[in-house]
């Protein structure tokens, strides 16, 4: 009925040790098997190879990993024409005529910059 009597002996020794039984009292008979005073390391050396036998009984075929496609978004730089500096016009003298002409020139520059910013916004929405 028992396939591994050494494993039973080890389990009995561990059970007795957990109950606080002294090592010199390990000569008791458990389930018809006499438990001798083996060093614990020898018992472990005898039982550890038995632990690996259960895993070799089944052969499983390794499964291949699934292919996963990931979309990577890469930011692109806007065209150089959209990132040009807008010109600023300043009045040389503080006369009314020159200030008004500089103001009108800056209005055109501001409209050009707003147009460039709108085109950059359209690039981001695509």
WOJO-V409708 format. One line per field, one symbol per residue. phi: phi as a letter, one per 20 degrees, with the letter a starting at -180 (. if undefined). burial: + if it has 9 or more other C-alpha atoms within 8 Angstrom, else -. Layout:
phi: ???
burial: ???
This chain:
phi: .eecffffffffffffffenffffdedfdclndeeeeeffffffffegfffefffefdddefefffedddededfdefgffedffefdddffdeefffffffffffffffffffffffffffffef
burial: -----+--++-++--++---+----++-------+-------++-++----------------------------------+--------+------++-+++-++--++-++--++-++------
